[in-house]
Structures are given as structure tokens and as C-alpha cells.
């Protein structure tokens, strides 16, 4: 799945995903508007994979091409988008993030937020981190650390099952 299952934390308390505003770095076919809230994204009605990353984060760089491959497989069923938090964790600027996105040829939606409390609100322990959210806004799992394509796909199936169960 990635480096270790010990970095995977199910949301035992059924945490509701905190809302925030997200700004795209480039136009996105799947999400449209250049500025959206998580509430807007959840209103689309699909499960959400929210990835926290940074432009100068070596593990993020390693993970992103595999996320791109997985995105191509599930983009019709699940919304994947990345939030650059590099400026909050001293791992790069917006320019570093845009350069990495371009260098790696990433086409899934990437952007940033100006909410500097987002890492605390989402209980993020390291970089990268991925949060799996049902369309109702329930956090099913948070994964701190690198995920490979197969691990991501397995967790997307878990997310889809939780979403179908009405969580």
C-alpha cells in the first residue's frame, strides 16, 4: 500500500470533513470553477480523495505520478484533488508547486488554500497525507505518508463501499 499501514488512521469518531476554500492552480475539467469550497465539491455527489502535498516535498513528488495513474482509472467515480500546503509547512511556495505540477504532467485538480489551520483541522501528521471523504462529508480514513497506485485504489474501493453504505 505504501510505506506502512501504521500511518493509516480510520476515523473512529466519524469526523466530519472541515469546510475550506480551495483555489485551482489550473482550470479543471472535472471541477470547473477556479475557487470552490469543499461543500461545493461534495455537492457534486461523489466520494472525495483529498491529498495534502507540497512543491518541495520529496515524498509528495514520488507519490504524484502514481496518483495521476490512479486518477485516470477512477476519475468518473471519485473526485481526487490536491491541496498544496507547502507555504504552511516550509516546503515550498505556490511557484514551486505549480512548477512541480507542470514538470510531472499532473492533470488531476491541484490548488491551494489560504486557511493556515487546515492541517490541524484535518489532523494531518506528515506529508503527504490523503483523506478519504464520503459525499455526506464523513472522513472514512486519513493516510499519513506515501501511497502507491495500488494502495490508493484499494482505499478508493473502501471509500466507495462506505459511501454506498450511507456514511
N, C-alpha and C positions, 0 to 999 in steps of 0.2 A: 504494500500500500504506500509506502513512502518510507520514511526513516524508522518510525516506531509507533505502535498503537498506543503507547503511554501518552502520546500527545493528543489523543482523541478524547474529547470530553462530551458525552451525551448531556443534554440539557435536562438534568434530573428535576429541576424546578419548573420546567416548561416556560422558560423565559420568553417573553415577547420581544421581538426584534425592535430595538430603539429606532425611531424615525430620524432621518437626517437628509440634508440636501446634497445632491451629487451633481457635479459638473463634468460633462464629457470632455475628453481631450480631442476627439474627432467625431464627426457625425456617425451615428449608428443606425443601421437599417432596422435592427430589432427593437430599439428603444425610442427612436425618433427625437424628441426634444433634447436640446443641449443642456438643460437643467431640469432635474427631476428630484422628487423626494422618494424615499423607499416606499412610502404609502402609494405613490403613483405607480411604481414598478410592481408592487404586489397586486394592485388593481387590475393588472393585465390577466391575472388568474392562473399563473404558472408558478411552480416551485422556483426558488431563487437560490443560486450559489453565489455568495458574496465573498470575494477574495481581497484581503488586505495585502498590499505589496508596496515596494519602494524601488525607485530607479537605481539606487546604488546598493541594493541588497543581493549578494551573490546567490543565496538560495532561491530568491524570487526569480532571478534570471534563469536558473536551472529549471524551475517549475513551469514557467510561462509557455514554452513551446509544447509541452505535454498538455497543458490546459487548452491551448489552441487546437490540438488534435482532438481532444475530448469534446470541445465545443462544437466542432464540425459534426460530431456524431449525435449530440443531444440538443442542439440549438432550437429545434422545433418543439421540444418537450419541456425544457427548463431554461430559465434566464440565468446566464452567467454574466457577472460584471465585476470589474476590479476597481478598488478604491486605493489610489496612491496616498500613502500616509508618510512618505519619505520626509517631508519637512517637519513632521511632528516627532520623528524618531532619529533625526540627524542622519538619514540615509538617502539624501539627495533632494534636489529641487524639482519643481514642475518640469523644467527643461530637461533634467536627467531622465525623468520618467517618460517624457514624450520621445526622447532620443532612443531609449530602450525599446519602447513600443515599435518605433519605426525600424530599428535595427533587426528586431526579431520577427517583424512582419505580423504582428498580432492584430487580429481583426475583431476579436470579441470586445464588447464595450469596456473601455477604460476611462477613468477620470479621477477626480479628487473631491474632497470636501473641505470646508473651512471650519468644520466642527472639531476643535482640538481635543474634545473629550470622548471622541468616538471609540478610541482604543479601550478606555476604561468602561464605557457603556457596554461594549461587546465582550469585555473580559478577555482581551487579547493578551497572550503571554509571550509571544515571539513573532518573528517574521520569517516567512509569510504565514498567514493564518486564513483559514477558509471557514465560513459559517454557512450552514445549510438551513434554509428557512422555508416553511410551507406557505402556500398562498394566503393562509389566515394569519401569517406573521409569527408563527411559533418557531423558535430555534430548536431544531432537531439535534444538531451536533455542531461542535466547534472543533476544528482540527488545527492545532498549532504546529507548524513545521511544513516541510516539503511534502507534496502529494504527487505521485506519478499518475500517468494516464489511467492505468487500471484501478488504482486506489480511488481516484476521483470518480470513475464510472461506477464502482461499487457503492460509493457513498451517495451518488445521484440516485441509484436504484433504491437505496434505503430512504432517501428523501421523498421519492415518488410514492413509495409504499405508505409513508407517514402522511403524506398529502392526501392520498386516496382514503386513508382512514379518518380523515377529517380533523387532523390536529391543527 
